[in-house]
């Protein structure tokens, strides 16, 4: 079951990432959508990694502890490249602002989120492959 769940989260992460990339060419009209898709991509990558590393319950509306749990799971596997977990924490910290704030998201902020989401995705892809998570 964990294999199927990890694959499902991974497929969703890649889907969100591709959607973000398609919309990023027009940040004048789609900056919030692009940024939020980037954040959700990071969440799904985190869910795929955590599930693939044995976490039983990743489905939650509160993603605040995801970065710390991922760091703990990676450390237990002696994975030494943990910088992605810090990037995840920063992206998660932007989620409510992008999704619920009354202020208009600045284009520069959207670009920063997109950049961080792409970097996190590259890190997660490498981590999943190096850790030989089934189905990665």
LUMLUM-972319 format. One line per field, with one value per residue (C-alpha): residue in one letter; x, y, z. Coordinates in pm, whole numbers, plus 50000, padded with zeros to 5 digits. Example, Ala and Ser with C-alpha at 12.3 -4.5 7.8 and 13.67 -1.06 7.14 Angstrom:
# LUMLUM-972319
residu <- A:S
px <- 51230:51367
py <- 49550:49894
pz <- 50780:50714
# end
This chain:
# LUMLUM-972319
residu <- X:X:X:X:X:X:X:X:X:X:X:X:X:X:X:X:X:X:X:X:X:X:X:X:X:X:X:X:X:X:X:X:X:X:X:X:X:X:X:X:X:X:X:X:X:X:X:X:X:X:X:X:X:X:X:X:X:X:X:X:X:X:X:X:X:X:X:X:X:X:X:X:X:X:X:X:X:X:X:X:X:X:X:X:X:X:X:X:X:X:X:X:X:X:X:X:X:X:X:X:X:X:X:X:X:X:X:X:X:X:X:X:X:X:X:X:X:X:X:X:X:X:X:X:X:X:X:X:X:X:X:X:X:X:X:X
px <- 50000:50283:50424:50091:50054:50409:50352:50023:50181:50476:50247:50053:50376:50494:50149:50143:50500:50416:50106:50319:50569:50297:50149:50475:50509:50221:50276:50078:49758:49859:50108:49896:49804:50165:50293:50025:50086:50456:50379:50138:50398:50643:50379:50311:50683:50719:50424:50577:50914:50766:50535:50820:51032:50766:50550:50203:49992:50076:49722:49660:49544:49831:50155:50359:50539:50608:50956:51069:50927:51096:51426:51391:51311:51604:51846:51736:51836:52174:52081:52313:52166:51898:51886:51566:51381:51465:51339:51019:50969:50998:50753:50505:50540:50421:50112:49861:49987:49947:49618:49433:49590:49388:49703:49789:50090:50378:50527:50873:50741:50573:50902:51085:50830:50849:51228:51221:50958:51168:51476:51283:51145:51497:51619:51322:51370:51735:51653:51389:51625:51926:51719:51579:51221:51014:50849:51064
py <- 50000:50245:50188:50286:50588:50708:50674:50861:51150:51155:51172:51455:51641:51622:51727:52036:52122:52102:52319:52576:52578:52621:52922:53094:53255:53489:53592:53911:53707:53379:53461:53324:53010:52947:53005:52787:52504:52523:52498:52209:52036:52057:51921:51625:51556:51559:51322:51088:51086:51044:50764:50595:50617:50449:50727:50588:50903:51200:51313:51622:51979:52084:52057:52244:51939:51784:51935:51817:51469:51444:51554:51289:51014:51113:51129:50780:50658:50840:51073:51370:51621:51772:52126:52042:52011:52373:52481:52282:52460:52799:52702:52571:52900:53085:52869:53061:53396:53292:53112:53329:53674:53973:54132:54080:53855:54045:53909:53903:53692:53453:53419:53340:53074:52922:52913:52751:52498:52399:52361:52154:51933:51870:51786:51556:51375:51316:51209:50962:50811:50795:50638:50390:50453:50197:50340:50651
pz <- 50000:50081:49731:49571:49800:49730:49355:49381:49573:49332:49028:49190:49275:48916:48791:49016:48915:48545:48598:48780:48496:48234:48415:48510:48168:48255:48616:48559:48551:48718:48991:49278:49085:48988:49340:49501:49253:49341:49711:49657:49443:49733:49972:49743:49695:50073:50108:49847:50023:50371:50257:50071:50387:50599:50741:50797:50793:50575:50490:50698:50662:50890:50697:50957:51088:50746:50708:51051:51002:50662:50814:51086:50834:50611:50902:51008:50661:50693:50406:50449:50203:50426:50281:50095:50423:50507:50164:50225:50557:50388:50116:50372:50559:50247:50187:50398:50272:49909:49961:50211:50241:50124:49982:49617:49577:49423:49104:49262:49551:49307:49117:49442:49534:49186:49204:49548:49437:49135:49353:49604:49325:49191:49541:49608:49276:49362:49717:49604:49347:49581:49856:49604:49704:49520:49210:49203
# end
